Amino acid sequence: MWMLHILDFEDRDNFNTLLLQIAARLGIITIISGLVLWLMTTSLFRSRQ
């Protein structure tokens, strides 16, 4: 299970693998884009006409 958790299929020791870094960056991009979309659609931050 540790191998799947850290996505290191060779040594099971390095938790700084490229696959894990890509997954982490994709998660951060998803969170930021969701926050931006929420801010754009919420009535608190939308400009009033």
One Martini backbone bead per residue (centre of mass of N, CA, C, O) as a GRO file, in nm:
protein
   49
    1MET     BB    1   0.055   0.064  -0.018
    2TRP     BB    2   0.293   0.261  -0.015
    3MET     BB    3   0.350   0.254  -0.319
    4LEU     BB    4   0.074   0.386  -0.396
    5HIS     BB    5   0.093   0.645  -0.225
    6ILE     BB    6   0.391   0.745  -0.354
    7LEU     BB    7   0.443   0.638  -0.653
    8ASP     BB    8   0.674   0.398  -0.603
    9PHE     BB    9   0.773   0.112  -0.804
   10GLU     BB   10   1.079   0.050  -0.718
   11ASP     BB   11   1.191   0.134  -0.408
   12ARG     BB   12   0.986   0.254  -0.185
   13ASP     BB   13   1.141   0.551  -0.090
   14ASN     BB   14   1.059   0.767  -0.298
   15PHE     BB   15   0.842   1.069  -0.262
   16ASN     BB   16   0.973   1.239  -0.535
   17THR     BB   17   0.806   1.189  -0.784
   18LEU     BB   18   0.681   1.274  -1.085
   19LEU     BB   19   0.391   1.168  -1.050
   20LEU     BB   20   0.337   1.315  -0.779
   21GLN     BB   21   0.393   1.604  -0.878
   22ILE     BB   22   0.172   1.609  -1.094
   23ALA     BB   23  -0.068   1.551  -0.904
   24ALA     BB   24  -0.025   1.799  -0.721
   25ARG     BB   25  -0.046   2.019  -0.939
   26LEU     BB   26  -0.328   1.939  -1.039
   27GLY     BB   27  -0.468   1.992  -0.768
   28ILE     BB   28  -0.396   2.294  -0.745
   29ILE     BB   29  -0.529   2.383  -1.010
   30THR     BB   30  -0.814   2.289  -0.935
   31ILE     BB   31  -0.852   2.467  -0.685
   32ILE     BB   32  -0.801   2.744  -0.816
   33SER     BB   33  -1.020   2.725  -1.038
   34GLY     BB   34  -1.257   2.687  -0.842
   35LEU     BB   35  -1.221   2.954  -0.692
   36VAL     BB   36  -1.251   3.140  -0.936
   37LEU     BB   37  -1.534   3.043  -1.021
   38TRP     BB   38  -1.671   3.116  -0.755
   39LEU     BB   39  -1.603   3.422  -0.760
   40MET     BB   40  -1.752   3.476  -1.039
   41THR     BB   41  -2.051   3.354  -0.931
   42THR     BB   42  -2.072   3.519  -0.693
   43SER     BB   43  -2.252   3.782  -0.546
   44LEU     BB   44  -2.025   3.923  -0.378
   45PHE     BB   45  -1.817   3.969  -0.651
   46ARG     BB   46  -2.022   4.079  -0.827
   47SER     BB   47  -2.120   4.312  -1.029
   48ARG     BB   48  -2.337   4.573  -1.011
   49GLN     BB   49  -2.627   4.712  -1.209
   0.00000   0.00000   0.00000
